[in-house]
Amino acid sequence: MLEIKKKIVITGTFDLVHPGHTFLIKEASKLGEVYVIVARDINVKKFKGESPIIPEDQRLEMVQNLKNVKKAIFGKINSDYLKIIEEINPDIIMLGPNQKVTIKMIKDGLKKKGLEKIKIIRLEKFYNKHKFHSSTLIKEKIIKDFLKYKK
């Protein structure tokens, strides 16, 4: 009998790919096939106040080629962020431990679209095995080193 794997969606900017990203993908893959929604440059600028370092096409290609990623796709530009969720129709949305959106916010939005069947979970474990486990820490190190060597 053919087993139908669950669809698991994760989202993010994936600007500077690091072990925290691969940990999230690996954990999601334990639940099913992983679909990654990569944030568009314009949306990152709008929500974070700064553009990503790596352009969106390059970020998408990097994520698509990571182990355990079934498919990587762009999020929608300046539109209903749940539209792409409707299109993928996942069984589970997995949030990273440091993503600012709340489970309640997503549940409320899904309910309005009649998508209450989609389960939302948050990966509680924050991966910090390595010194540079976040894009912010990597950027800070680059800036610090740049300023030190510029002198």
C-alpha positions in Angstrom: 0.0 0.0 0.0 1.3 3.4 -1.0 1.9 5.7 2.0 0.9 9.3 1.5 3.3 11.5 3.3 2.1 14.6 5.1 2.9 18.0 3.7 4.8 20.2 6.1 5.3 23.9 5.5 8.0 26.1 7.0 8.7 29.7 6.1 11.5 32.1 6.4 13.9 34.6 4.8 16.9 32.1 4.7 19.2 35.0 4.0 22.4 33.5 5.3 21.8 29.8 5.6 23.1 28.4 8.8 22.7 25.3 11.0 19.6 26.6 12.7 17.9 26.6 9.3 19.0 23.0 8.5 17.9 21.9 12.0 14.4 23.3 11.4 14.2 21.6 8.0 15.4 18.3 9.5 12.9 18.4 12.3 10.1 19.2 9.9 11.2 16.3 7.6 10.5 13.9 10.5 6.8 14.8 10.1 6.6 14.5 6.3 7.6 16.2 3.1 9.0 19.7 3.6 7.8 22.6 1.5 9.7 25.8 2.2 8.2 29.3 1.6 11.0 31.7 1.0 10.2 35.3 1.7 10.4 37.8 -1.2 12.9 40.6 -0.9 10.2 43.3 -0.9 8.3 41.6 2.0 11.5 41.1 4.0 12.2 44.9 3.7 8.6 45.7 4.7 8.5 43.4 7.8 12.1 43.6 9.0 13.0 47.1 7.9 16.0 46.0 5.9 16.5 44.1 2.7 18.2 40.6 2.8 21.9 40.4 1.9 21.3 37.6 -0.6 18.8 38.2 -3.4 15.6 36.2 -3.4 16.4 34.1 -6.5 19.7 33.0 -5.0 18.1 32.3 -1.6 15.4 30.2 -3.3 18.0 28.1 -5.2 20.0 27.5 -2.0 17.0 26.4 0.0 15.7 24.2 -2.9 19.0 22.3 -2.8 19.1 21.7 0.9 18.7 18.1 2.1 15.1 17.2 3.1 13.5 20.0 1.1 10.8 18.6 -1.2 10.1 22.0 -2.8 11.0 25.6 -2.2 8.7 28.4 -3.5 8.4 32.1 -3.1 5.9 33.7 -0.9 3.4 36.1 -2.4 4.4 39.7 -2.9 2.4 42.2 -0.7 -0.7 40.1 -0.5 -2.5 37.7 1.7 0.3 35.7 3.3 -2.1 32.7 3.6 -2.8 32.5 -0.1 0.3 30.4 -0.7 -0.7 28.1 2.2 -4.1 27.6 0.4 -2.2 26.7 -2.8 0.2 24.2 -1.0 -2.6 22.8 1.2 -0.3 21.4 3.9 -1.2 19.2 6.8 1.1 21.0 9.2 2.7 24.5 9.4 5.8 24.4 11.5 7.1 27.7 12.9 10.6 28.2 14.0 11.3 29.0 17.6 12.2 32.7 16.9 9.5 33.5 14.3 7.5 36.4 15.6 4.1 35.3 14.3 1.9 33.5 16.8 0.0 30.3 16.4 -3.2 32.1 17.3 -2.7 34.7 14.5 -2.3 31.9 11.9 -5.2 29.8 13.3 -7.5 32.9 13.1 -6.4 33.5 9.5 -6.8 29.9 8.5 -10.3 29.8 10.1 -11.5 32.7 7.9 -10.4 30.7 4.9 -12.0 27.5 6.0 -8.7 25.8 6.5 -9.0 24.8 10.2 -7.8 21.3 9.4 -4.2 22.6 9.1 -2.3 21.9 12.3 0.1 24.6 13.4 3.1 23.7 15.6 6.2 25.6 16.8 9.6 24.0 17.1 10.4 24.8 20.7 14.0 23.8 20.6 16.3 26.7 19.6 19.4 25.3 17.9 22.5 27.0 19.2 25.1 24.3 19.1 27.4 26.5 17.1 28.5 30.1 17.7 27.0 31.4 14.5 23.5 29.9 14.8 21.6 32.9 13.4 21.8 35.3 10.5 22.1 38.2 12.9 25.1 36.8 14.7 26.8 36.1 11.3 26.1 39.7 10.1 27.5 41.1 13.4 30.7 39.1 13.1 31.2 40.2 9.5 30.7 43.9 10.4 33.0 43.6 13.4 35.8 41.9 11.3 35.3 44.4 8.5 35.7 47.4 10.9 38.7 45.8 12.5 40.5 45.1 9.2 39.6 48.5 7.8 41.7 50.3 10.4 
